[in-house]
């Protein structure tokens, strides 16, 4: 029995020592963990880099408005032009003749109208004279009615000639419109980026003749992730630089933010206008855009 008591006492001492050892190890691990450097989640960069093309508001192909042969070319590629400036002219000899004929028709109908207006005044005077003669019982009622009918007929003729003048003037405007279509003019201030035709070339309706583009103000179109929804507003400033030339940066102000998100890409469309007149940025170039993240 004494031996069993010693054995039991030894077992209790061993269990107690094991518990103390485990407690000491746990404390040591917790202390080491508290002293170990904490690892933080990587932070997002302060700005987001996007890219997009440089665009201008007005950039069009000037097309032929009618069929014809190119008679004159007055500008070439690289030429600065202003709104309404003549770029080229189609052969217009036939249309000039039609315009002159329509103008002569207007003058002829106007002369007829003036003639009948004067004739009407004469007939009106005769009618008043016949009324006085009728009152004096010097002419018959039939003669008086004959004079009145002449006055009425003259009024109808005047109305007809007035409509003839209106019709002739409409034909003249149509002829002048067709004549204007032979004059190819610049639709806005800009530069001729490309010329597609040569003198003597026959063109059809809607054939491209010139490519005219504005050179300023410059804007850039780009897309941003949907995380920028509600954070980027019109008037916010971005930084624009030519691809491969990040040392030359220009300020741009946001002028358009799409009100919807493209579901296929999860992005929104943005447009920013570049301030100033950067010499190294041209329409059509792809540029980088630095967009600051909201804090």
ABEGO torsion letter per residue (X at the ends): XAAAAAAAAAAAAAAAAAAAAAAAAAAAAAAAAAABBBBBBBBBBABBBBBBBBBBABBBBBBBABBEBBABBABBBGBBBBBGBBABBBBAAAAAAAAAAAAAAAAAAAAAAAAAAAAAAAAAAAAAAAAAAAAAGABBAAAAAAAAAAAAAAAAAAAAAAAAAAAAAAAAAAAAAAAAAABBBBABBEBBABBABBBGBBBBBGBBABBBBBAOBBBBBBBBBAAABGABBBGBBBBBBBBGBAABBBBBBBABBBABBBAAAGBBBBBBBBBEBBAABBBGBBBBBBBBBBX
